[in-house]
Amino acid sequence: MMKKRIEFNDKEAMYMMAGHYHEGSMGLKQDRSKSFELFSRAAELGLSVAHHTVGMAYLTGIMGVKKDEKKAMHHLRLAAIGGVLESRYVLGAEANQAGKRHGVELAMKHWIIAANAGHDESLEAIKDGYAQGYVTNEVFTKVLRAHEAATDETKSDQRDQAASARASLPSNRRKCCWRSREDSGKYA
């Protein structure tokens, strides 16, 4: 069924199949190059989370991909535009590592956008930025309120039960499909 959906350019099916090839699950032999090919095709078809996965592959060299910062940033930007908060966080981290005032300001902008939407790691980065004087008290207060509102909006008994069930899984089953044991957890 999924192969048929892939033949019809179903980007979600490609993304799911890519994850199975990456992990070697659902009866498929692990094949990182096939995995990257399917993630790339899903990204070409406009799946934002696939852009994030491809961007991270280029950034970290996972899936046997040669590191390419220019391609990584391109895909991460497209993912961020598409609403992938983790991509905003990574773009901020990369800008911050570049240093200088412009890089730090750009990092804070990315992290503010993500934190406002409820991204916890970005909120922590904003807290650090506030402590170091890169974020004003007014902006920091607005971000805290927006983050709280965004996280409150997503609270439900079902989500709490799902989180509890996920926490009870063995650690190797809790990872996102593109992360592997060889991935050191950069940005995690």
C-alpha positions in Angstrom: 0.0 0.0 0.0 2.7 2.5 1.0 4.8 1.7 -2.2 1.7 2.5 -4.3 1.3 5.8 -2.4 5.0 6.6 -3.1 4.4 5.9 -6.9 1.8 8.7 -6.7 4.2 11.1 -5.1 2.7 11.0 -1.7 5.2 13.0 0.3 4.0 11.7 3.7 4.3 8.1 2.5 7.8 8.8 1.3 8.8 10.3 4.6 7.4 7.3 6.5 9.1 4.8 4.2 12.4 6.7 4.5 12.2 6.4 8.3 11.7 2.6 7.9 14.7 2.3 5.6 16.7 4.5 8.0 16.0 2.3 11.0 15.6 -1.0 9.2 12.1 -1.5 10.5 8.8 -2.8 9.2 10.7 -5.7 7.5 12.9 -3.5 5.5 16.7 -3.9 5.4 18.5 -0.8 6.7 19.5 1.3 3.7 20.6 4.8 4.6 21.1 5.9 1.0 17.6 4.8 0.0 16.4 6.5 3.2 18.1 9.8 2.2 16.8 9.5 -1.3 13.2 9.2 -0.1 13.6 12.0 2.5 15.0 14.2 -0.3 12.1 13.4 -2.6 9.6 14.2 0.1 11.4 17.5 0.6 11.3 18.3 -3.1 7.5 17.8 -2.9 7.3 20.4 -0.1 7.1 18.4 3.1 8.6 20.7 5.7 9.7 18.0 8.2 11.5 16.3 5.3 13.4 19.5 4.6 14.4 19.5 8.3 15.6 15.9 8.0 17.6 16.5 4.8 19.1 19.7 6.3 20.2 17.8 9.4 21.7 15.1 7.2 23.8 17.7 5.4 24.7 19.5 8.6 25.8 16.4 10.6 26.8 13.9 7.9 24.3 11.3 9.0 22.9 8.8 6.5 26.2 8.7 4.8 25.7 12.2 3.3 28.7 14.4 2.8 28.5 17.5 5.0 27.4 20.6 3.1 26.6 23.6 5.2 25.1 25.6 2.3 22.7 22.8 1.5 21.9 22.3 5.2 21.0 25.9 5.8 18.9 26.0 2.6 16.8 23.0 3.8 16.6 24.1 7.4 15.4 27.6 6.3 12.7 26.0 4.2 11.7 23.8 7.1 11.6 26.8 9.4 9.4 28.7 7.0 7.2 25.6 6.9 6.8 25.8 10.7 9.3 23.2 11.9 10.3 24.7 15.3 13.4 22.4 15.6 14.7 23.9 12.4 14.4 27.4 13.9 16.3 26.2 16.9 19.1 24.8 14.8 19.3 27.9 12.6 19.6 29.9 15.8 22.3 27.6 17.1 24.3 27.8 13.9 24.0 31.6 13.8 25.0 31.9 17.4 28.1 29.7 16.7 29.1 32.0 14.0 29.4 34.6 16.7 29.7 38.4 16.3 26.8 40.6 17.1 24.8 39.9 13.9 25.0 36.2 14.4 23.8 36.5 18.0 20.9 38.8 17.0 19.9 36.4 14.2 20.0 33.5 16.7 17.8 35.4 19.1 15.3 36.1 16.4 15.0 32.5 15.4 14.8 31.4 19.1 12.1 34.0 19.8 9.9 32.8 17.0 10.3 29.2 18.1 9.9 29.9 21.8 6.7 31.9 21.1 5.3 28.8 19.4 6.2 26.6 22.4 9.6 25.2 21.7 11.3 24.5 25.0 14.9 24.5 23.9 14.5 27.8 22.2 13.0 29.3 25.4 16.1 28.0 27.3 18.3 29.7 24.7 16.3 33.0 25.2 16.8 32.7 28.9 20.6 32.5 28.4 20.4 35.4 26.0 18.5 37.4 28.6 21.1 36.6 31.2 23.8 37.7 28.9 22.0 41.0 28.0 21.1 40.1 24.4 17.3 40.2 25.1 15.5 43.0 26.9 13.3 42.5 29.9 10.3 43.5 27.8 11.0 41.0 25.0 11.8 38.3 27.6 8.5 38.8 29.4 6.6 38.6 26.1 8.4 35.4 25.1 7.6 33.8 28.4 3.9 34.6 28.1 3.7 33.5 24.5 5.5 30.2 25.3 3.2 29.6 28.2 0.1 30.3 26.1 1.4 28.0 23.3 2.1 25.1 25.6 -1.2 25.6 27.5 -3.0 25.4 24.2 -1.6 21.9 23.5 -2.3 20.4 26.9 -4.8 17.6 27.1 -5.3 14.4 29.0 -4.7 12.4 25.8 -1.4 14.1 25.3 -0.3 13.5 28.9 -1.2 9.8 28.5 0.7 9.5 25.2 3.7 11.2 26.8 3.6 8.8 29.7 3.3 5.8 27.4 6.2 7.0 25.3 8.3 7.5 28.3 7.8 3.9 29.3 9.2 2.7 25.9 12.8 1.5 25.7 15.0 4.5 24.9 15.9 3.3 21.4 12.2 3.4 20.5 11.7 7.0 21.6 13.9 8.6 18.9 12.8 10.5 15.9 13.2 8.3 12.8 16.1 10.4 11.3 18.2 10.2 14.4 20.4 7.2 14.7 22.7 5.6 17.2 25.6 7.1 15.3 24.1 10.5 15.7 25.7 12.0 18.8 22.6 13.9 19.7 23.8 17.3 18.4 20.9 19.7 18.8 18.9 17.1 20.7 
